[in-house]
Amino acid sequence: MLFYPQEKLALFIDGANLYGAAKGLGFDIDYRRLLELFARKGLLVRAFYYTAVAEDQEFSPLRPLVDWLDYNGFAVVTKPLKEFIDSQGRRRVKGNMDIELAIDVMELADAVDHIVIFSGDGDFRRLVEAVQKKGRRVSIVSTIRTQPPMVADELRRQADNFIELEDLKPMVMREGGPRSATQQQQQQQQAASQPQFA
């Protein structure tokens, strides 16, 4: 990762996109570790997290995460999921946060040196180009190691840096989260080789 210690950084995390990329790679994100990692890379000005939430549900599995992020250094931007019926008559939900993320990037671009976007959405290519024209460096965090890749090729090409999420895994993986098959096999082998006491 190419960061300069004197740079002012801002993180913009597309929650659904990052979750999908990490899930595709078989791990969960530890957001405290992620924040600490980037705080060591430069002067972290702000970390935004974007997600749509179900307002009408009594309990949303996303609510504890959103609350934790809100209390632990993230600026959380939410909006309600929208329900609609598609052309086949199926109930669908929609919760795109692209506009909110893009507006916040443009508003903060003059106050930072380096913008880090956690998303592989090709719609952000033009946003990246616009902030680069303001003299800002832009890094994209996503993955090409899933099938299909989670990052659009045009976004990867436009960015100053592409950071492979899988390369960050040892530094940002939540302990106790899902383990890879190899890790599970190693743990099982270790357990099997331990002496058994009655």
Residue frames as a rotation matrix with the C-alpha (Angstrom) as fourth column:
MET 1
0.586 0.810 0.000 0.00
0.810 -0.586 0.000 0.00
0.000 0.000 -1.000 0.00
LEU 2
-0.452 -0.755 0.475 1.38
0.762 -0.604 -0.234 3.37
0.463 0.256 0.848 -0.98
PHE 3
0.780 0.625 -0.026 0.62
0.520 -0.625 0.582 5.89
0.348 -0.467 -0.813 1.76
TYR 4
-0.292 -0.842 0.454 2.63
0.271 -0.528 -0.805 8.82
0.917 -0.112 0.382 3.06
PRO 5
-0.390 0.121 -0.913 2.69
0.908 0.216 -0.360 9.44
0.153 -0.969 -0.194 6.83
GLN 6
-0.875 0.015 -0.484 1.94
0.146 -0.945 -0.293 13.18
-0.462 -0.327 0.825 6.44
GLU 7
-0.793 0.605 0.073 -1.15
0.014 -0.101 0.995 12.56
0.609 0.790 0.072 4.25
LYS 8
-0.571 0.758 0.315 -4.61
-0.635 -0.165 -0.755 13.39
-0.520 -0.631 0.576 5.51
LEU 9
-0.966 0.187 -0.176 -6.80
0.049 0.806 0.590 10.35
0.252 0.561 -0.788 4.81
ALA 10
-0.272 0.927 0.259 -10.53
-0.877 -0.128 -0.462 9.74
-0.396 -0.353 0.848 4.62
LEU 11
-0.976 0.017 0.218 -12.17
0.071 0.968 0.239 6.31
-0.207 0.249 -0.946 4.37
PHE 12
-0.233 0.932 -0.279 -15.47
-0.957 -0.271 -0.106 5.77
-0.175 0.242 0.954 2.54
ILE 13
-0.941 -0.151 0.303 -16.88
-0.166 0.986 -0.024 2.28
-0.295 -0.073 -0.953 3.13
ASP 14
-0.156 0.875 -0.459 -19.75
-0.859 0.109 0.500 0.94
0.487 0.472 0.735 1.02
GLY 15
-0.273 0.007 0.962 -20.96
-0.849 0.468 -0.244 -1.44
-0.452 -0.884 -0.121 3.73
ALA 16
0.702 0.620 0.350 -22.86
-0.377 0.741 -0.555 -3.88
-0.604 0.257 0.755 1.52
ASN 17
0.770 -0.456 -0.446 -20.04
-0.416 0.172 -0.893 -4.05
0.484 0.873 -0.057 -1.03
LEU 18
-0.263 -0.910 0.319 -17.31
-0.865 0.077 -0.496 -4.59
0.427 -0.406 -0.808 1.57
TYR 19
0.006 0.356 0.934 -19.41
-0.740 0.630 -0.236 -7.22
-0.673 -0.690 0.267 3.35
GLY 20
0.912 0.410 -0.034 -19.95
-0.308 0.625 -0.717 -9.09
-0.273 0.664 0.696 0.06
ALA 21
0.429 -0.838 -0.338 -16.25
-0.559 0.047 -0.828 -8.98
0.710 0.543 -0.449 -0.83
ALA 22
-0.424 -0.597 0.681 -15.11
-0.903 0.218 -0.371 -10.18
0.073 -0.772 -0.631 2.62
LYS 23
0.310 0.622 0.719 -17.78
-0.600 0.714 -0.360 -12.91
-0.737 -0.320 0.595 2.65
GLY 24
0.921 0.011 -0.391 -16.62
-0.358 0.426 -0.831 -14.04
0.157 0.905 0.396 -0.80
LEU 25
0.018 -0.992 -0.129 -13.09
-0.556 0.097 -0.826 -14.33
0.831 0.086 -0.549 0.62
GLY 26
0.273 0.221 -0.936 -14.35
0.381 0.869 0.316 -16.25
0.883 -0.443 0.153 3.68
PHE 27
-0.593 -0.447 -0.670 -13.81
0.780 -0.112 -0.616 -13.80
0.201 -0.887 0.415 6.54
ASP 28
0.647 0.761 -0.053 -15.47
0.730 -0.597 0.332 -11.08
0.221 -0.254 -0.942 8.58
ILE 29
-0.059 -0.629 0.775 -14.09
0.246 -0.762 -0.599 -7.57
0.968 0.155 0.199 9.00
ASP 30
0.128 -0.020 -0.992 -12.95
0.979 -0.160 0.130 -6.33
-0.161 -0.987 -0.001 12.42
TYR 31
0.614 0.228 0.756 -13.76
0.529 -0.829 -0.180 -2.63
0.586 0.510 -0.630 12.00
ARG 32
0.919 -0.376 -0.120 -11.64
-0.112 -0.540 0.834 -1.57
-0.378 -0.753 -0.538 14.97
ARG 33
0.113 -0.920 0.376 -8.59
0.480 0.382 0.790 -3.23
-0.870 0.091 0.484 13.43
LEU 34
0.190 0.028 0.981 -9.42
0.970 -0.159 -0.183 -1.72
0.151 0.987 -0.057 10.03
LEU 35
0.933 0.205 0.296 -9.63
0.159 -0.972 0.172 1.77
0.323 -0.113 -0.940 11.54
GLU 36
0.687 -0.726 -0.034 -6.36
-0.099 -0.139 0.985 1.28
-0.720 -0.673 -0.168 13.44
LEU 37
0.112 -0.645 0.756 -4.59
0.840 0.468 0.275 0.00
-0.530 0.604 0.595 10.31
PHE 38
0.273 0.040 0.961 -5.42
0.805 -0.557 -0.206 3.11
0.527 0.830 -0.185 8.28
ALA 39
0.998 0.027 0.056 -4.80
-0.011 -0.807 0.590 5.45
0.061 -0.590 -0.805 11.23
ARG 40
0.393 -0.917 0.066 -1.20
0.269 0.184 0.945 4.16
-0.879 -0.354 0.319 11.19
LYS 41
0.094 -0.337 0.937 -0.89
0.981 0.193 -0.029 4.92
-0.171 0.922 0.348 7.45
GLY 42
-0.548 -0.214 0.808 -1.45
0.445 -0.893 0.065 8.68
0.708 0.395 0.585 7.75
LEU 43
-0.955 0.295 -0.030 -3.55
-0.155 -0.581 -0.799 11.31
-0.253 -0.758 0.601 9.50
LEU 44
-0.630 0.771 0.096 -7.03
0.718 0.531 0.450 9.79
0.296 0.352 -0.888 9.49
VAL 45
-0.917 0.324 0.235 -9.52
-0.343 -0.938 -0.046 12.68
0.205 -0.123 0.971 9.25
ARG 46
-0.080 0.963 0.257 -12.76
-0.909 0.036 -0.416 10.71
-0.409 -0.267 0.873 8.92
ALA 47
-0.996 -0.078 0.032 -14.07
-0.060 0.921 0.384 7.19
-0.060 0.380 -0.923 8.33
PHE 48
-0.247 0.956 -0.159 -17.54
-0.950 -0.271 -0.155 6.94
-0.191 0.113 0.975 6.78
TYR 49
-0.936 0.107 0.336 -19.64
0.133 0.989 0.057 3.78
-0.326 0.098 -0.940 6.69
TYR 50
-0.508 0.758 -0.409 -22.68
-0.861 -0.469 0.199 3.62
-0.041 0.453 0.891 4.37
THR 51
-0.968 0.252 0.000 -25.54
0.251 0.964 0.087 1.17
0.022 0.084 -0.996 4.65
ALA 52
-0.326 0.939 0.106 -29.25
-0.603 -0.293 0.742 0.88
0.728 0.178 0.662 4.09
VAL 53
-0.990 0.021 0.137 -31.28
-0.104 0.539 -0.836 -0.38
-0.091 -0.842 -0.531 7.05
ALA 54
-0.387 0.911 -0.144 -34.73
0.481 0.333 0.811 -1.92
0.787 0.245 -0.567 7.41
GLU 55
-0.787 0.098 0.609 -36.68
-0.433 -0.792 -0.431 0.63
0.440 -0.603 0.666 9.42
ASP 56
0.114 0.987 0.113 -39.86
-0.847 0.037 0.531 -1.41
0.520 -0.156 0.840 9.85
GLN 57
0.157 -0.094 -0.983 -38.28
0.201 0.978 -0.062 -4.54
0.967 -0.188 0.172 11.37
GLU 58
0.968 0.218 0.127 -38.38
-0.092 -0.165 0.982 -4.92
0.235 -0.962 -0.140 15.14
PHE 59
0.442 -0.887 0.132 -34.80
-0.158 0.068 0.985 -6.20
-0.883 -0.456 -0.110 15.07
SER 60
0.898 -0.282 -0.339 -32.29
-0.346 0.026 -0.938 -5.86
0.273 0.959 -0.074 12.26
PRO 61
0.720 -0.684 -0.115 -29.11
0.675 0.652 0.345 -7.95
-0.161 -0.327 0.931 12.39
LEU 62
0.042 -0.698 0.715 -27.32
0.699 -0.491 -0.520 -4.86
0.714 0.521 0.467 11.04
ARG 63
0.745 0.389 0.541 -28.40
-0.014 -0.803 0.596 -2.60
0.666 -0.452 -0.593 13.92
PRO 64
0.851 -0.471 -0.234 -25.75
0.322 0.114 0.940 -3.75
-0.416 -0.875 0.249 16.49
LEU 65
-0.036 -0.895 0.445 -22.98
0.989 0.032 0.146 -3.18
-0.145 0.445 0.884 13.92
VAL 66
0.126 0.160 0.979 -24.31
0.512 -0.856 0.074 0.26
0.850 0.492 -0.190 12.98
ASP 67
0.953 0.252 0.166 -24.55
-0.018 -0.503 0.864 1.25
0.301 -0.827 -0.475 16.65
TRP 68
0.570 -0.808 -0.151 -21.03
0.630 0.312 0.711 -0.05
-0.527 -0.501 0.687 17.40
LEU 69
-0.137 -0.623 0.770 -19.55
0.956 -0.288 -0.063 1.83
0.261 0.727 0.635 14.42
ASP 70
0.463 0.451 0.763 -21.38
0.297 -0.890 0.346 5.00
0.835 0.067 -0.546 15.45
TYR 71
0.994 -0.042 0.099 -19.83
-0.107 -0.294 0.950 4.88
-0.011 -0.955 -0.297 18.93
ASN 72
0.511 -0.835 0.203 -16.34
0.399 0.440 0.805 3.87
-0.761 -0.331 0.558 17.79
GLY 73
-0.294 -0.806 -0.513 -14.99
0.040 -0.547 0.836 6.46
-0.955 0.225 0.193 15.40
PHE 74
-0.757 0.091 0.647 -17.07
0.651 0.196 0.734 5.99
-0.060 0.976 -0.208 12.26
ALA 75
-0.593 0.674 -0.441 -19.47
-0.603 -0.734 -0.311 8.50
-0.533 0.082 0.842 10.74
VAL 76
-0.719 0.391 0.574 -22.38
0.488 0.873 0.017 6.21
-0.495 0.292 -0.818 9.87
VAL 77
-0.630 0.544 -0.555 -24.65
-0.732 -0.653 0.191 7.20
-0.258 0.527 0.810 7.00
THR 78
-0.775 0.447 0.448 -27.88
0.410 0.894 -0.182 5.22
-0.481 0.043 -0.875 6.69
LYS 79
-0.565 0.762 -0.316 -31.12
-0.825 -0.527 0.206 5.38
-0.010 0.377 0.926 4.80
PRO 80
0.016 0.655 0.755 -34.18
-0.521 0.650 -0.553 3.14
-0.854 -0.384 0.352 4.87
LEU 81
-0.883 -0.160 0.441 -34.43
0.219 0.690 0.690 0.17
-0.415 0.706 -0.574 2.54
LYS 82
-0.319 0.805 -0.500 -37.12
-0.878 -0.450 -0.165 0.65
-0.358 0.386 0.850 -0.10
GLU 83
-0.496 0.260 0.829 -39.48
0.213 0.962 -0.174 -2.17
-0.842 0.090 -0.532 -0.93
PHE 84
-0.213 0.472 -0.855 -40.92
-0.903 -0.430 -0.013 -2.64
-0.375 0.769 0.518 -4.40
ILE 85
0.398 0.403 0.824 -42.54
0.030 0.892 -0.451 -5.26
-0.917 0.204 0.343 -6.60
ASP 86
-0.651 -0.716 -0.254 -40.54
-0.264 -0.100 0.959 -6.26
-0.712 0.691 -0.124 -9.67
SER 87
-0.393 0.484 -0.782 -41.94
-0.919 -0.181 0.350 -7.01
0.027 0.856 0.516 -13.15
GLN 88
-0.598 0.166 -0.784 -42.48
-0.076 0.962 0.262 -10.68
0.798 0.216 -0.563 -12.20
GLY 89
0.437 0.868 0.237 -44.51
-0.269 -0.126 0.955 -9.68
0.858 -0.481 0.179 -9.14
ARG 90
0.211 -0.450 -0.868 -41.79
0.813 0.574 -0.100 -10.57
0.543 -0.684 0.487 -6.62
ARG 91
0.995 0.088 -0.037 -41.17
0.090 -0.746 0.660 -8.43
0.030 -0.660 -0.751 -3.55
ARG 92
0.188 -0.976 0.111 -37.69
0.765 0.074 -0.640 -6.82
0.617 0.205 0.760 -3.70
VAL 93
0.785 -0.049 -0.618 -35.72
0.426 -0.682 0.594 -4.44
-0.451 -0.730 -0.514 -1.50
LYS 94
0.368 -0.652 0.663 -33.35
0.635 -0.345 -0.691 -1.72
0.679 0.675 0.287 -2.63
GLY 95
0.891 -0.093 -0.445 -30.85
0.330 -0.541 0.774 0.30
-0.313 -0.836 -0.451 -0.62
ASN 96
0.307 -0.800 0.516 -28.21
0.843 -0.024 -0.537 1.89
0.442 0.600 0.667 -2.83
MET 97
0.676 -0.136 -0.725 -25.92
0.490 -0.652 0.579 4.37
-0.551 -0.746 -0.374 -1.04
ASP 98
-0.014 -0.767 0.642 -23.81
1.000 -0.008 0.011 5.45
-0.003 0.642 0.767 -4.06
ILE 99
0.335 0.192 0.923 -25.09
0.410 -0.911 0.041 9.05
0.849 0.364 -0.384 -4.20
GLU 100
0.996 0.051 0.070 -24.53
-0.043 -0.406 0.913 9.64
0.075 -0.912 -0.402 -0.48
LEU 101
0.449 -0.892 0.049 -20.98
0.655 0.366 0.661 8.29
-0.608 -0.265 0.748 -0.71
ALA 102
-0.035 -0.461 0.887 -20.19
0.951 -0.289 -0.112 10.33
0.307 0.839 0.448 -3.84
ILE 103
0.653 0.328 0.683 -21.48
0.162 -0.941 0.296 13.58
0.740 -0.082 -0.667 -2.31
ASP 104
0.949 -0.310 -0.060 -19.44
0.025 -0.118 0.993 13.07
-0.315 -0.943 -0.104 0.87
VAL 105
0.180 -0.917 0.356 -16.29
0.906 0.296 0.304 12.33
-0.384 0.267 0.884 -1.16
MET 106
0.048 -0.134 0.990 -16.72
0.727 -0.675 -0.126 15.53
0.685 0.726 0.065 -3.17
GLU 107
0.848 0.330 0.414 -17.45
-0.012 -0.770 0.638 17.62
0.530 -0.546 -0.649 -0.05
LEU 108
0.852 -0.522 0.023 -14.41
0.031 0.095 0.995 16.31
-0.522 -0.847 0.097 1.82
ALA 109
0.642 -0.610 0.465 -11.99
0.754 0.390 -0.529 16.18
0.142 0.690 0.710 -1.15
ASP 110
0.458 -0.471 0.754 -10.61
-0.004 -0.849 -0.528 19.68
0.889 0.239 -0.391 -0.49
ALA 111
0.630 -0.153 0.762 -9.78
-0.761 -0.318 0.565 18.81
0.156 -0.936 -0.316 3.14
VAL 112
0.618 -0.406 0.673 -7.79
-0.083 0.818 0.569 15.59
-0.782 -0.408 0.472 2.56
ASP 113
-0.175 -0.781 -0.599 -4.88
-0.869 -0.164 0.467 14.34
-0.463 0.603 -0.650 0.46
HIS 114
-0.898 -0.201 -0.392 -5.88
-0.350 0.866 0.357 10.71
0.267 0.458 -0.848 -0.02
ILE 115
0.052 0.976 0.213 -9.32
-0.988 0.082 -0.134 9.15
-0.148 -0.203 0.968 -0.36
VAL 116
-0.957 -0.289 0.027 -9.79
-0.286 0.955 0.074 5.42
-0.047 0.063 -0.997 0.25
ILE 117
-0.023 0.985 -0.174 -12.99
-0.999 -0.014 0.052 3.91
0.049 0.175 0.983 -1.15
PHE 118
-0.802 -0.130 0.584 -14.02
-0.270 0.949 -0.161 0.43
-0.533 -0.287 -0.796 -0.02
SER 119
0.412 0.904 0.114 -16.10
-0.246 0.231 -0.941 -0.63
-0.877 0.360 0.318 -3.00
GLY 120
-0.639 -0.599 0.483 -15.65
0.298 0.387 0.873 -2.27
-0.709 0.702 -0.069 -6.35
ASP 121
0.354 0.923 0.153 -18.65
0.589 -0.093 -0.803 -0.58
-0.726 0.375 -0.576 -7.95
GLY 122
-0.411 -0.537 0.736 -17.79
0.907 -0.159 0.390 0.64
-0.093 0.828 0.553 -11.45
ASP 123
0.573 0.694 0.436 -20.20
0.703 -0.690 0.173 3.56
0.421 0.207 -0.883 -11.01
PHE 124
0.783 -0.306 -0.542 -17.51
0.284 -0.600 0.748 5.20
-0.554 -0.739 -0.382 -8.86
ARG 125
0.025 -0.830 0.558 -15.01
0.983 0.121 0.136 5.45
-0.181 0.545 0.819 -11.74
ARG 126
0.170 0.109 0.979 -16.15
0.552 -0.834 -0.003 8.96
0.817 0.541 -0.202 -12.69
LEU 127
0.985 0.159 0.072 -16.08
0.016 -0.492 0.870 10.04
0.173 -0.856 -0.487 -9.01
VAL 128
0.469 -0.881 -0.057 -12.47
0.643 0.296 0.707 8.84
-0.606 -0.368 0.705 -8.73
GLU 129
-0.123 -0.496 0.860 -11.54
0.951 -0.307 -0.040 10.77
0.284 0.812 0.509 -11.87
ALA 130
0.571 0.442 0.692 -13.20
0.292 -0.897 0.331 13.94
0.767 0.013 -0.641 -10.54
VAL 131
0.973 -0.224 -0.050 -11.31
-0.022 -0.311 0.950 13.95
-0.228 -0.924 -0.307 -7.22
GLN 132
0.196 -0.936 0.293 -8.05
0.871 0.303 0.386 13.10
-0.450 0.180 0.875 -8.99
LYS 133
0.118 -0.085 0.989 -8.55
0.735 -0.663 -0.145 16.28
0.668 0.744 -0.015 -11.04
LYS 134
0.889 0.192 0.416 -8.60
-0.136 -0.756 0.640 18.13
0.438 -0.625 -0.646 -7.70
GLY 135
0.018 -0.992 0.124 -5.12
-0.653 -0.106 -0.750 16.74
0.757 -0.068 -0.650 -7.02
ARG 136
0.242 0.144 0.960 -6.24
-0.910 0.377 0.173 14.01
-0.337 -0.915 0.222 -4.62
ARG 137
-0.772 -0.466 -0.432 -4.93
-0.560 0.821 0.114 10.45
0.302 0.330 -0.894 -4.58
VAL 138
0.292 0.926 0.238 -7.54
-0.956 0.288 0.050 7.69
-0.022 -0.242 0.970 -4.57
SER 139
-0.887 -0.461 -0.020 -7.15
-0.460 0.886 -0.052 4.09
0.042 -0.037 -0.998 -3.43
ILE 140
0.229 0.933 -0.277 -9.77
-0.847 0.331 0.417 1.42
0.481 0.139 0.866 -4.02
VAL 141
-0.753 -0.358 0.553 -10.11
-0.600 0.719 -0.351 -1.53
-0.272 -0.596 -0.756 -1.63
SER 142
0.507 0.857 -0.091 -11.89
-0.837 0.464 -0.291 -4.57
-0.207 0.223 0.953 -3.07
THR 143
-0.153 -0.579 0.801 -11.01
-0.287 0.802 0.524 -7.96
-0.946 -0.150 -0.288 -4.52
ILE 144
0.048 0.094 -0.994 -10.28
-0.992 0.125 -0.036 -9.64
0.121 0.988 0.099 -7.81
ARG 145
-0.830 -0.548 -0.102 -9.87
-0.520 0.828 -0.212 -13.02
0.201 -0.122 -0.972 -6.10
THR 146
-0.324 0.797 0.509 -13.54
-0.193 0.471 -0.860 -13.98
-0.926 -0.377 0.001 -5.97
GLN 147
-0.970 0.101 0.223 -15.58
0.243 0.297 0.923 -15.47
0.027 0.950 -0.312 -8.80
PRO 148
0.479 -0.391 0.786 -16.70
0.661 -0.428 -0.616 -13.19
0.577 0.815 0.053 -10.29
PRO 149
-0.650 -0.748 -0.139 -14.30
0.685 -0.497 -0.533 -10.42
0.329 -0.441 0.835 -9.19
MET 150
0.203 0.757 -0.621 -15.95
0.938 -0.332 -0.097 -7.86
-0.279 -0.564 -0.777 -6.88
VAL 151
-0.068 -0.292 -0.954 -14.20
0.076 -0.955 0.287 -4.86
-0.995 -0.053 0.087 -8.47
ALA 152
0.905 0.383 0.187 -14.98
0.245 -0.109 -0.964 -3.37
-0.348 0.918 -0.192 -11.86
ASP 153
0.165 -0.907 0.387 -11.94
0.974 0.212 0.081 -3.28
-0.156 0.363 0.919 -14.13
GLU 154
0.175 -0.065 0.982 -12.52
0.527 -0.837 -0.150 0.37
0.832 0.543 -0.112 -15.11
LEU 155
0.938 0.148 0.313 -12.55
-0.183 -0.556 0.811 1.42
0.294 -0.818 -0.494 -11.44
ARG 156
0.678 -0.735 0.016 -9.34
0.499 0.476 0.724 -0.47
-0.540 -0.483 0.689 -10.74
ARG 157
0.039 -0.668 0.743 -7.63
0.975 -0.138 -0.175 1.16
0.219 0.732 0.645 -13.73
GLN 158
0.455 0.223 0.862 -8.75
0.235 -0.964 0.126 4.67
0.859 0.145 -0.491 -12.73
ALA 159
0.993 -0.011 -0.115 -7.55
0.112 -0.163 0.980 4.43
-0.030 -0.987 -0.161 -9.11
ASP 160
0.385 -0.915 0.118 -4.06
-0.843 -0.401 -0.358 5.53
0.375 0.039 -0.926 -8.09
ASN 161
-0.793 -0.564 0.233 -3.79
-0.609 0.706 -0.362 2.36
0.040 -0.429 -0.903 -5.98
PHE 162
0.357 0.827 -0.435 -5.76
-0.560 0.562 0.608 -0.85
0.748 0.027 0.663 -5.92
ILE 163
-0.572 -0.474 0.669 -5.58
-0.820 0.310 -0.481 -2.62
0.020 -0.824 -0.566 -2.58
GLU 164
-0.286 0.412 -0.865 -6.52
-0.194 0.859 0.474 -6.29
0.938 0.303 -0.165 -2.67
LEU 165
0.395 0.559 0.729 -8.81
-0.820 -0.143 0.554 -6.98
0.414 -0.816 0.402 0.29
GLU 166
0.908 -0.051 -0.417 -7.42
0.153 0.965 0.215 -10.50
0.391 -0.259 0.883 0.70
ASP 167
-0.075 -0.997 0.036 -3.95
0.441 -0.065 -0.895 -8.98
0.894 -0.051 0.444 1.29
LEU 168
-0.356 0.028 0.934 -5.44
-0.639 -0.736 -0.222 -7.02
0.682 -0.676 0.280 4.22
LYS 169
0.468 0.708 -0.529 -7.07
-0.153 0.655 0.740 -10.13
0.870 -0.265 0.415 5.69
PRO 170
-0.043 -0.498 -0.866 -4.38
0.784 0.521 -0.339 -10.89
0.619 -0.694 0.368 8.33
MET 171
-0.912 -0.406 0.059 -4.59
0.307 -0.771 -0.558 -7.28
0.272 -0.491 0.828 9.55
VAL 172
-0.684 0.698 0.214 -8.39
-0.711 -0.703 0.023 -6.74
0.166 -0.136 0.977 9.51
MET 173
-0.302 0.587 -0.751 -9.97
-0.018 0.784 0.621 -10.17
0.953 0.201 -0.226 9.98
ARG 174
0.241 0.484 0.841 -12.27
-0.901 -0.211 0.379 -10.52
0.361 -0.849 0.385 12.96
GLU 175
-0.846 -0.530 -0.050 -10.93
-0.449 0.760 -0.469 -13.15
0.287 -0.375 -0.882 15.33
GLY 176
-0.685 0.606 0.403 -13.45
-0.007 0.548 -0.836 -15.88
-0.728 -0.576 -0.371 16.01
GLY 177
0.095 0.695 -0.713 -15.08
-0.843 -0.325 -0.429 -15.23
-0.530 0.641 0.555 12.64
PRO 178
0.956 0.282 0.084 -15.48
-0.187 0.802 -0.567 -17.77
-0.228 0.526 0.819 9.85
ARG 179
0.023 -0.983 0.181 -12.29
-0.431 0.154 0.889 -19.71
-0.902 -0.099 -0.421 9.21
SER 180
0.036 -0.107 -0.994 -10.96
-0.986 0.155 -0.053 -20.97
0.160 0.982 -0.099 5.93
ALA 181
0.903 0.306 -0.301 -11.07
-0.300 0.952 0.067 -24.70
0.307 0.030 0.951 5.25
THR 182
0.128 -0.944 -0.303 -7.28
0.152 0.320 -0.935 -24.86
0.980 0.074 0.184 5.65
GLN 183
-0.512 -0.290 0.808 -7.41
-0.664 -0.464 -0.587 -23.20
0.545 -0.837 0.045 9.08
GLN 184
0.464 0.760 0.456 -10.19
-0.886 0.388 0.255 -25.56
0.017 -0.522 0.853 10.18
GLN 185
0.788 -0.232 -0.571 -8.17
0.021 0.936 -0.352 -28.60
0.616 0.266 0.742 9.03
GLN 186
-0.283 -0.951 0.125 -5.07
-0.068 -0.110 -0.992 -27.33
0.957 -0.289 -0.033 10.88
GLN 187
-0.280 0.252 0.926 -7.09
-0.930 -0.311 -0.197 -26.84
0.238 -0.916 0.322 14.06
GLN 188
0.789 0.615 -0.001 -8.61
-0.605 0.776 0.180 -30.32
0.111 -0.142 0.984 13.74
GLN 189
0.462 -0.709 -0.534 -5.15
0.166 0.660 -0.732 -31.86
0.871 0.249 0.423 13.18
GLN 190
-0.505 -0.645 0.574 -3.75
-0.419 -0.398 -0.816 -30.03
0.755 -0.652 -0.069 16.20
ALA 191
0.118 0.650 0.751 -6.68
-0.993 0.052 0.110 -31.18
0.032 -0.759 0.651 18.33
ALA 192
0.892 0.241 -0.383 -6.23
-0.291 0.954 -0.076 -34.76
0.347 0.179 0.921 17.15
SER 193
0.141 -0.934 -0.329 -2.52
0.184 0.351 -0.918 -34.73
0.973 0.069 0.222 18.01
GLN 194
-0.227 -0.164 0.960 -3.12
-0.820 -0.500 -0.279 -33.48
0.526 -0.850 -0.021 21.57
PRO 195
-0.908 -0.089 -0.409 -3.09
0.116 0.885 -0.450 -36.15
0.403 -0.456 -0.794 24.30
GLN 196
0.025 0.992 0.125 -6.54
-0.300 -0.112 0.947 -37.05
0.954 -0.061 0.295 25.53
PHE 197
-0.936 -0.286 0.204 -7.19
-0.260 0.175 -0.950 -37.14
0.236 -0.942 -0.238 29.28
ALA 198
-0.297 0.855 -0.425 -10.04
0.428 0.517 0.741 -39.09
0.854 0.038 -0.519 30.76
